[in-house]
Amino acid sequence: MEIRWLEDFMALARTRHFSRAAELQHVSQPTFSRRIKLLEEAMGATLINRQTLPLSLTPAGEAFVDLCERITRDVRDTRDRIHDMEAEASARISVGSTQGLFSHFYQGWARQAGVAERLQLNLKATNWVGEQFLDALDSGECELVLCYWHPDLPWGERLTPERYEHVTLAREALVPVSVMDDAGQPRYPLPGTAEQPVPLIAYHGRGFLQSAIEAHLGRQKQAANLLPLNENTQSASIKALVKQGFGMGWLPQRMTEKSEQFGSLVRAGDERWDVPLEIRLIRLRDTRSDELLTLWNTLERQHV
């Protein structure tokens, strides 16, 4: 049954006249009469007494018009609520976040900063890798990017202050971890040897983190002897493989601190192997969104 049939019937119940009701519904009288007939067939009852002038409703019609009023009122109210919800969602600022930061940083930070209700996570971002986040900013697919930053990003020269602005929200470190051996020591300790390199669960080279690890290791006086086994785009995937004992890997410190099962993992090396990072929120400098500028000013004051 179509909602317009209910509206037709309500118009007929008000006017008690087929021609006037058809005019109100902006259709021809034959079309209107046919729709009322289809409605009666769908209900399995005669709703209009066509033998009286003006037309009158049958007892079934009287009951049905009350139902029509309730249904159309509920539909109208629901439509208004949906419109308000869509308007609220469209007014929110779209954020692209790496999966690791969304899982272990974004939600707590947004609540603490008092901006959670003003942001909308772009779920497509969970499939983006590295520089694709900046592509999304440039194309307007998102208005903010929450990501790790370090000086050794391979596309770092693209982040020019003339085009992009950023707020540093927090500091982070990648920590080398491994499962424990029977003595409570790391099974795969750094730095390893040329004869027995340490098996490594590595990050994908196009992501934010692998270039930070490689550059940090390159600055160490003592070389790390590593045997990369595979590449992963997500910290959660690396953690899962490390916990299963396939090798060691670097994980964001927040990810290790917040894991209830982290007890089975230990450091694979001391603090010299920790890789420093920043957690940054990035936007295009040239924006005409008043909502984004207001939010940005709030965050800048919080993170002076």
C-alpha positions in Angstrom: 0.0 0.0 0.0 1.4 3.4 -1.0 1.4 6.4 1.3 -0.1 8.5 -1.4 -3.2 6.3 -1.2 -3.6 7.2 2.4 -3.2 10.9 1.6 -5.8 10.5 -1.2 -8.3 9.0 1.2 -7.8 11.7 3.8 -8.3 14.4 1.1 -11.6 12.6 0.1 -12.7 12.3 3.7 -12.2 16.1 4.2 -13.9 17.3 0.9 -16.4 14.5 0.5 -16.1 15.1 -3.2 -14.0 13.2 -5.8 -13.3 16.2 -8.1 -12.2 18.5 -5.3 -10.1 15.8 -3.7 -8.5 15.0 -7.0 -7.7 18.7 -7.5 -6.1 18.8 -4.0 -3.9 15.8 -4.9 -3.0 17.3 -8.3 -4.3 14.3 -10.4 -7.2 13.8 -12.8 -10.5 12.6 -11.3 -10.3 9.2 -13.2 -6.8 8.6 -11.8 -7.9 9.6 -8.3 -11.0 7.4 -8.4 -8.9 4.5 -9.6 -6.5 4.9 -6.7 -9.3 5.0 -4.1 -10.7 1.8 -5.7 -7.3 0.2 -5.4 -7.1 1.2 -1.7 -10.5 -0.3 -1.0 -9.4 -3.5 -2.7 -6.2 -3.6 -0.7 -8.2 -3.2 2.5 -10.8 -5.7 1.5 -13.6 -3.3 2.5 -15.8 -0.5 1.1 -14.6 2.8 2.6 -16.8 5.3 0.7 -20.6 5.3 0.5 -21.0 6.6 -3.0 -24.8 6.6 -2.8 -25.1 9.8 -0.6 -24.6 13.4 -1.5 -22.2 14.6 -0.3 -20.2 11.4 -0.1 -20.0 9.7 3.3 -17.6 7.3 4.9 -18.7 3.8 5.8 -18.1 2.6 9.4 -14.9 0.9 8.0 -14.0 4.2 6.3 -14.4 6.1 9.6 -12.1 3.7 11.4 -9.6 3.8 8.5 -9.4 7.6 8.3 -8.2 7.6 12.0 -5.5 5.1 11.1 -4.5 7.2 8.1 -4.0 10.3 10.2 -1.8 8.4 12.7 0.3 6.8 10.0 0.8 10.0 8.0 1.6 11.9 11.2 4.2 9.3 12.1 5.7 9.3 8.6 5.9 13.1 8.7 7.5 13.1 12.1 10.0 10.4 11.1 10.8 12.3 7.9 11.5 15.4 9.9 13.7 13.5 12.3 15.7 11.9 9.5 16.1 15.3 7.9 17.4 16.8 11.2 19.8 13.8 11.6 21.1 14.2 8.1 21.5 17.9 8.6 23.4 17.3 11.8 25.6 14.7 10.2 26.4 17.0 7.2 27.3 19.8 9.6 29.9 17.5 11.4 33.5 17.8 10.3 34.8 14.7 8.4 37.9 13.1 9.9 40.2 10.5 8.3 42.1 8.6 10.9 44.5 5.7 10.6 43.0 2.5 12.1 45.5 2.3 15.0 44.9 5.9 16.1 41.1 5.5 15.8 41.3 2.4 18.0 43.7 3.7 20.6 43.6 7.4 20.6 40.8 9.2 18.6 37.8 8.5 20.8 39.4 9.2 24.1 41.0 12.4 22.8 37.8 13.7 21.1 35.8 13.2 24.3 38.5 14.8 26.5 38.8 17.8 24.1 35.0 18.2 24.0 34.7 17.9 20.2 33.4 14.4 19.8 29.9 15.6 18.8 31.4 17.9 16.2 33.3 15.3 14.3 32.3 12.5 12.0 34.8 9.7 11.2 35.1 8.8 7.5 35.0 5.0 7.6 36.6 4.8 4.2 39.8 5.9 5.9 40.4 2.5 7.4 41.4 1.4 3.9 43.7 4.3 3.1 47.5 4.0 3.3 50.0 6.7 4.0 49.9 9.5 1.4 46.3 8.6 0.4 45.2 10.5 3.5 46.7 13.7 2.0 45.0 12.9 -1.3 41.7 12.7 0.6 42.3 16.1 2.1 43.1 17.6 -1.2 40.0 16.1 -2.9 37.7 17.1 -0.1 36.9 13.6 0.9 37.7 14.6 4.5 38.4 17.9 6.2 40.8 16.7 8.8 43.4 13.9 9.0 44.6 12.3 12.2 47.9 10.6 11.7 51.4 9.9 13.0 54.1 12.3 11.9 57.9 12.2 12.0 60.6 14.0 10.0 61.4 11.0 7.9 58.0 10.7 6.1 58.9 9.9 2.5 56.2 12.5 1.3 57.0 14.9 4.1 58.0 17.7 1.7 54.4 17.7 0.5 53.3 19.0 3.9 54.2 22.6 3.2 53.0 25.3 5.6 51.6 27.2 2.6 49.1 24.5 1.9 48.6 22.6 5.2 48.2 23.5 8.9 48.6 21.1 11.8 48.1 20.8 15.5 50.3 18.4 17.5 47.9 16.6 19.8 50.3 14.2 21.6 53.7 12.5 21.6 54.0 8.8 20.9 56.8 6.2 20.6 57.1 3.0 18.7 58.3 0.3 21.2 60.0 -2.9 20.1 58.2 -6.0 21.5 58.5 -9.7 21.4 56.9 -12.7 23.2 58.7 -14.0 26.3 60.8 -17.1 26.5 60.6 -19.5 29.4 62.9 -17.3 31.4 60.7 -14.2 31.0 63.2 -12.7 28.5 62.3 -11.6 24.9 62.5 -14.5 22.5 63.6 -12.2 19.7 65.9 -9.5 21.3 67.5 -6.7 19.5 70.0 -6.1 17.9 70.5 -9.7 16.7 73.6 -10.8 14.7 74.5 -11.2 11.1 74.5 -15.0 11.6 71.2 -14.9 13.5 69.1 -11.9 12.5 66.0 -11.0 14.4 62.8 -12.0 12.5 60.7 -8.8 12.0 57.0 -8.2 11.4 57.3 -5.0 9.5 55.0 -2.2 8.5 54.1 -1.5 4.9 56.6 0.8 3.2 53.8 3.1 2.0 52.4 3.7 5.5 53.4 6.3 8.2 55.6 4.1 10.4 58.1 2.0 8.5 60.1 4.9 7.3 60.3 6.2 10.9 61.7 2.9 12.1 64.2 2.6 9.3 65.5 6.1 9.7 65.8 5.7 13.5 67.7 2.5 13.1 70.0 4.2 10.6 71.0 6.8 13.2 72.0 4.2 15.8 75.6 3.5 16.5 74.9 -0.2 16.8 73.3 -1.8 13.8 70.2 -3.9 14.1 70.3 -7.2 12.2 66.7 -7.8 11.1 65.1 -10.4 8.8 61.7 -8.9 7.6 59.1 -11.7 7.3 56.2 -9.7 5.9 54.6 -6.3 5.7 51.4 -5.1 7.3 49.5 -1.8 7.0 47.9 -2.0 10.5 49.5 -2.1 13.9 46.8 -4.6 15.1 48.0 -7.1 12.5 51.6 -6.7 13.6 50.6 -7.2 17.2 48.6 -10.3 16.4 51.6 -11.9 14.6 54.1 -10.9 17.3 51.8 -12.3 20.0 51.7 -15.6 18.1 55.5 -15.7 18.2 56.4 -15.2 14.6 58.9 -12.4 15.3 59.4 -9.1 17.0 57.8 -5.8 15.9 57.4 -2.1 16.8 54.0 -1.1 18.3 52.7 2.3 19.4 53.2 2.6 23.1 49.5 3.4 23.7 48.6 0.2 22.0 50.7 -1.8 24.4 49.6 0.1 27.5 45.9 -0.4 26.7 46.0 -4.0 25.8 44.7 -6.3 28.5 46.7 -9.2 27.1 50.0 -7.4 26.8 51.4 -9.4 29.7 52.6 -12.1 27.2 54.8 -9.5 25.4 58.0 -7.8 26.7 60.4 -5.2 25.3 62.7 -6.6 22.6 65.2 -3.8 23.3 65.9 -0.8 25.6 64.8 2.8 25.1 67.4 3.5 22.5 65.4 1.4 20.1 62.2 3.4 20.7 61.1 5.5 17.7 59.7 9.0 18.6 56.5 10.2 16.8 54.0 12.9 17.0 50.2 12.5 16.7 49.0 15.4 14.4 45.7 16.7 13.2 46.1 18.2 9.7 43.9 20.4 7.6 44.1 22.4 4.4 45.1 26.0 5.2 42.6 27.3 2.6 39.2 26.4 4.0 35.9 28.3 3.9 34.2 26.2 6.6 33.3 28.3 9.6 32.6 25.2 11.6 36.1 23.9 10.9 37.8 27.2 11.6 36.0 27.5 15.0 37.0 23.9 15.9 40.5 24.5 14.8 40.8 27.7 16.9 39.5 25.7 19.9 42.1 22.9 19.4 45.0 25.4 18.9 44.2 27.0 22.3 44.1 23.5 23.9 47.5 22.5 22.4 49.6 25.7 22.6 
